[in-house]
Amino acid sequence: MFFNSVPFLLFFPAVFVVDLLLQRRNATARKGFLLLASWFFYAQWDYRFLFLIWVSTVVDWLVGNAIHRNSGKRARNALLWVSLAVNLGLLGTFKYYDFFIESANLLLESLGLNGNLPVLRLILPVGISFYTFQTLSYTIEIWRGTLKPARSALDFALFVGFFPQLVAGPIVRASEFLPQVERNPRASRADLSLGVYEILSGLFKKVVIADLIGGDLANGFYGDPTRFGFLGAMAGIYGFAFQLFGDFAGYSQIAVGCGRILGFQLPQNFFNPYMARSNVEVWRRWHVTLITWMRDYIYIPLGGSRSGEARTYRNILITNLFSGVWHGAGINFVIWGLVNGLTICWSRWWMIVKSRRGVVERDDAWTVWKQRFLFFHVFLIPMPIFRTPDLATLGEVGRALVRWGPDAGVTDPGEIPRRGVLLLILAFAMTVASEYRGKSIRRVWCSLRPEVQGAFAVCLFGLFALVSAERVPFVYFQF
């Protein structure tokens, strides 16, 4: 069930009405209803994979309680390894098994041996990377002693399966969500207003920005880079950058908005990353819940920045390599993670050099926009690696970027889809407006009368139906 679909447009209001009736009557019944609704929502993709969510829920509920009851270090460590083995075992089997087996077969064949190890061709369960990280953070925090187990199995199951963020984030920590479940939250008038705003804003990013830019610019270029020259290639690369942002940031906003309408505060996942002034700052604004998860459970345990610059760069590279592998099982994701790590290391090194030279950071408009332009394009460098399915296509992308002349394919600006270019300009304008006037825009929205907000929402839904000929899946469903 997609957020940008008619079934969800019927599903969510029904859930909201029943939830509203149960809020004041029976907190336990309310939690049970939300849990069943969440499992129903997930089952619309493939009901068979509900079993995996149930396994993770049961295992981490039992392991978390057992860790909390045990004071012995050896027992606690053994229990943590049970959680890690089950969760990462399921994730590894469904997401990475075929990749490693196929790589092993290629290696064996290159050595003249029989590379005939069996490949399973398993379907990737939607959202498995997201809810796996949520349940792992729960057991790890209990093991560290910074979190107590959930009060009930129902509370914990709702934490794992809460439908707005179940399949593509944001990644929610137990310390953020469980206290809300325990106090049975209710949405205020402001929550309802802001929730509708987040949903409409997210749908606009997805349906109008991401899907149309993707169809006009990115998909055409990456589908056959040999037809394009430099201008067409840059349009495709810019297009995919805003397609990816609009798609994923849009999903996150819709999830936050749905949660807010139901009374739950989910963490924001994007903070205008294309307005960052350094490549370090970009990753403080992009997919924030994943970046902070990897910081807390990979980067800092490796030593963080506490053991000298050389080890800090090593830890950055390892963390970003893990991020690349998390996104997908393919050599392109490995390279993408390493390149991101290198750009972050370079940005960190350059900031250290400027600090040692006593360079004072200026904040005039020219300097700010110059830095944004530079680091946006540094951020774009790995994007083709992320988007292309194989290294051969990536090579064609590189050749398109240096292709000039009358025989170079799509090089004339007139051949680039005009609608896609106009939407790129609109997406950039929205990004700037959100950076400088985001809070003001929200205040104006909240000051409107409910009937005005409703009329505005109806008009926008009509626009979504008009421009969206088909329901395009969200990009991050594949991760």
N, C-alpha and C positions, 0 to 999 in steps of 0.2 A: 504494500500500500504506500504510494508516494504522497508526500505532502502536497504536491502540485497535481492532485487528482480529485475527481468528483467523489469517489468512495471516502477519501479522507475528509472532504467537505461535509459529508453526512456523518461520518464516524465521530469526529471531534466534538461537534455540538451535542451529540447524544451523550457522549462521555461527560461533558461539562454539566449537562442538566442533571444526570443521575448523581454525579459527584456532588453537586450543589445540594441535592436533597439529602444525601447521606452525611454531609459535613457536620451538621448540628445534631444528628440523631445517634449515629453509631460509628465511632472512629475505626473500630476493627472492621466493620462491614465496608466502610469506605476504602480502607487499604486493600481489602480482599477484592473489591470491585475493580480498583485501579490496576491491581496485579493481573486479574483475569483479562481486563481490557488490553493491557500491555502484551500479554501472551497472544491474545487474538490478533493484535496489530502485527506482531512479528510473524505469526503463522500464515499471514497472507502471502509471504514470499515462499515459504516451504515449511509446512508444519512439522516435517521430520526433524528439522534442526532445532526445534524447541528442546529436544532431548539434551542437546549440548548445553543450553542455558541452564537446564535443570541440574545437570551433572556439576557444572561450575558452582551453582548456588548451593547445592547440598554439601559438596566437598568443602568449600570455603566457610560455610556456616559451621560445620563440625570441626574443621581444623582451627578456625578462629577461637571457638570456645575452648578447645583442648589446649591451645597455646596459652590462653589466659589463665587456665587452671593450673598449668604446670610452671614450676619455678626453676626446674633444672635446665641448664643451658643446652645439654645434649638432646633432651627430649624436645625442647622448643625448636631447636635447629632441625631435628628430624621431621617434625610436623610441618615446618615451613617448606622443607624440601618436598613433602607430599603435595602441598598446594602448588608449588612451582612445577613439579613433574606432571601433575594432572592438567593444569591450565596450559602450560607451554607445550605439553605433549599433544593436546587436542589442537592447539593453534598450529604447531609444527606439522602435524599430520595433514591437516586440511589445506594449509597455506603453502608449505615449503617442501613437502615430501617429494612431489613430482619434480620440482626444480633441482633438488640435490641428486635425485636418482638419475635424471637426464644428464646432469653435469658429470656424474660418475660414469655413466655409459660412454659419454664422449671421451672422457679421460682414458678409460679402458681401451676403447677403440684406437685412440691415438698411440697407445702402447702396444698395439697389435694383439690385444686380448679380446675376449668375447664380451662385449658390452650389452648384455641382455638382461639387466636387472629389471624387475617388473615395475611398471608405472600404473598408478591407481586411477588417474583421471578423475579425481574427486571434485565435486562442486564446492566452491568456497562459500561457507555460510555467511550471509550478510551480517555485518556488525561484529564478527567474532573478535577482531583485533581490539575493538573498543570495550566490550564488556569484559574481556579477559583482563585488560589493564585495570579496570575498576575493581574486579574481585581480587586481583593480586595486590593492589594497594591496600585493601582492607586487611588481608592477613599479614602483610609486611608491617603495617602500622601497629597492629596488635603485637606482633613479634618484637617490635622496637619499644613497646610500652607506651606509645603516644596515643593509643586509641583503645577504648573498651569495646567488647563485642556488642552487637545490636541487642536490644532488649528482647526481641522475638524473631523467630524465623520469618514471620510475615514481613516485618520491617526490613529485614535483610534482603528477602526475595524482591521486594518492591524497589529497593536500592539498585539491585542488579538489573531488573527488567523494566524500569520506568520507561514507557514507550517514547516520549518526545526525543530523548537523546540515546536511545538504545542502539540504533544501527549506524550512526555516524557522528556521535558525540554531541556536545562537548563531553570530554571524559570527566566524570564527576567523582570527587573523593567522598569516602564514607563520612569523614569528619564534617563535610559540608551538607550532606543530604540526610543522614540518619537523625540528627537533632531536629530537622524540620518534620520528618515523619513522626517522630515521637510527640511533637506538640500539636499535630493535626492542624496544619496551617489553613487559613482561609484567605482568599484574594480580596484585597480592598478595591475601592473604586479606582484608585490610581493604578493598582496592579492590572485590573481589567483593561484600562485605557492603554497602558504601556504594552501589555501583552498583545493587544490588537495591532498596535503600532509595529512591534517587532515582527509579527507574522506578515503584515502587509509589506514592510520593508524587505523582509527576507524573500517573499514571493516575487517582488519586483526584481530583486537582484538575480534570482534564479530564472524566472520565466522571460523577462524582458531583456536583461543584460546578458546573463551567461548563455542561455540557450540560443538567442539570436546571434550574438557575437560568435559563439562557437560554430553555428551553422554557416554564417556568412564568411568568416575569416579563418578560424583555427582548423576546422575539420577539412576544409578544402585544401589548405596548404599541407597539413601533416598527412593527409590521405595520399598525396602525390607531389612531393616537393620538386620533382623534376620539371614540372610545368611552370615553375616560378623563378623570377629573378629577385634581386635585392629588395625592391620595394614590396613585392608580394610576400616575400619571406618575412620581412619585418612586420607587415600587417598581420600575418599569421601568428608570429611570436607574441606580439602585443595582444592579439586577440585571445590567444590561449591564456595569457597571464590574467586578463580580466575575466575570461570565462571561468577559470579555476577559482579565482577569488569570489566572483559572484555566486558560483554554484555552492562552494563550501561555506562561505560566510553566510550566504542566504539560508542554507540548511540550519546552521547553528542559530541564526536569529529566529527562525521559525520554532526551533526546539525550545529556545529560551522563552519565546512568547507563549507557546502552549503551556509550558511549565508555570509561567507566571499567572496565566488565567486560572490554572488549577490551584494556585496558592504557593507554588514551589519556586524558589530562587535558584536557577541554574547559572553557572559561571559563563560570562561572556568569553567568546573564543577568538575574536578578531578585534583589533583596535587600529584600523586604518594602516595596515602594514606598508602600503605604497607611499605613505607620508614619512617613513623613517629616514633619518639622516645618517645612518651607518648600517652596515650589514649585521652588526651585533644587535642593533635596535630593531631591525626587521623581525628577528626571531623572538623578540619580546612582544611583538604585536601579531604574529601569525600563528594560528593553531596553538594558542597559549596553553591550553590544558594538556596537550601532548608534550610541548616543550618543557613545561614545569614538571610533568611526570618523569620525563627522561632526566631532567636536572636532579630531581630528588632521589631517583632510584638507580641511576647509572652514573651520571657525571660526578656528583658529590661522593658516592661510595668509591669511585675510582681515585679520589683525591681532590677533585675539583681544581681550584687554583691555589691550593695550599702548599704545593711541593715544587715551586719554581716554574719558570716559563716553559721549559722544554716539556715537562710532564703535563702542564696545563694544555699545551697544544696537542699532545698525545690524547688527553682525555676528551678534548673537543672533537678530534677526529674519530675516536671510538664511538662517542655518543652519536655523532652524525651518521656514521656507518650503520649503527643500530637503527637510527631513524629511517635510513634508506631501505634497509631490509624489512622494517615494520611496514613500510608502504607497499611492498610487493616482492614476490619471488622472481627476480630477474636480474641479469647482470647490469641492466640500465639503472635499476634502483640502487645497486651497490655503488656504481660510479656517481650517480646523482648525490648520494649521501656523502661520499668522499669529497666531491667538488664543493658542496655546501660547507663542509668542515674546513676546507682550505680557504674559502672566501671569508669565513668567520675568523680563522687564524690570521689571515692577512689584515682584516679590519682591526682586530685586537692589537696586532703588532704596530700598525700605523698609528693608532691612538696612543700607544706607549711611547713611540718615537716622538710624537708631537708634545706629549707631556714632558719628556726629558729635555726637549729643546725649549721648553717654556712657552710654547705656542698657545696663545689665549684663543679659545673658541669664540668666534664672533657670531652674533645672532641677528645681523641685519638680513633683510629679505633676500638680497643677492646671494649671500653665503648659504642661507637655509635652503633655497631652491636649487642652488648648484649642487649641494650635498645630496638633496633628494633625487635629483636627476642622475647623479653618478651612481648612487647606491641602489636605485631602482634598476638600473641597467646591469649592475653587478649581480643583483638578485635574479635577473633574467638569464644570466649565463647558463645555469643548470637546467632551466625550464625545458629546452628541447630534449634533454636527456630523459627527463621525467615523462615527457609526452610520447616520445617515439617508442614503438614496440620492439625495435631491434637496432643493432649497431649499424646495419646497412642503411636503414632509413635515416638514422642520425647523420651518417656521412652525406646523404643526399641533402639534408637540411643545411649542412655546412657548405656544400657546393652551391646551393641556391643563394646563400648570403654573399658570395663573391661573384655571382653571375650578373654581368652587365651587357649592354648592347642591344641592338634591335632583335637579335635571335635568342634572347635570354628568357623567353616565356613572358609571364605576367610581370612586366616592369613598368608599364604605363599606369600612372595613377588612375586614369579613367577606367582601367580594367578591374580595379579593386572594388568589390561591392560597396556602393555608397552608403547603404543602410548600416553595414558593419562599421564603417569609419565614423559615421554620426553617433552610433551607440558607444564607440570607444570614447569619443569626446564627452558624451553624456556620463559614462561611467567615471571618467576622470573628474568631471565637474562635481559629481555626487561625492566622490572621495574627498575633494577639497572642502566642499560644503560641510561634510560630516566632521572633518578635522577641526574646522574653525567655528561651525555653528550647530554642531550636533546637539548639544544640550539645549540650546535655544529652540531648535526645531521640535524637540521632545516636549518642552514646556508649552509651546504653542499648540501642539496636538492635544496635550492633556487639558488645555483650557477650553477646547471646543466642546460644545454640547454633545451628548451621546447620539442624538439623531443626526447631527452633522457628521460625526465620525462614521456612523452607520451608512449614510448616503455616500460618503467618500469611499468606504470599503466596498460597497456594491459597484461603484464605478470602476474601481481598480480590478475587482473580480471579473467584470465585463471585459476590461482591457486584457487581462490574462487569458481569458477564453478566446478573445479575438486573435491574439498574436501567437498563441500556442496551438499549433495544428496537431501535435502529438505530445504525450507526456514523456519527456526525456529524463531518464534516471539520473540521480545525483552521482557525481563523479566518485565521491568517496565511499559509495556502497561497495565498490570493488576491493576496498581495503579492510 
